């Protein structure tokens, strides 16, 4: 859980500070995979309130980034509550 927490925090920083065009598919893929967990990781994602950062990706130019973001949001909502 500690490792997942560090991963989430580092990606949260990336999502908040990096220019949208510099956020890559692997960056968003990490959150997607974490959001598919059925353990405390999803609750961690839920508690971090990643929605503003993930919603920001709807303006991304890469369709897969948009899709991963939408799926991550749905996973966090469905599994995090």
Phi, psi and omega in degrees: 000323180298318179296315179299322178297318179293321178297313180298314181297319180292321178289326176300317177297316178300313183295328182279333189248333186277144174303140184307319182289347179264357175275125188256168178304315178300327177299313182284329180299323179301313180294322177302311182295319178295326181287348178270359180287155177245039182228203182294345181297318180294321177296325176296313178301317180299316182290335180281351178052061181282358187304314180301320180292317180291323177294329177301328182289350177295342177265005181291155181273348181259119183301324180295323177298317178298313181297315179298322180295313179298316180295320178298316178300313180299317179298315181296319179294313184289322186259343187272349182261000000 
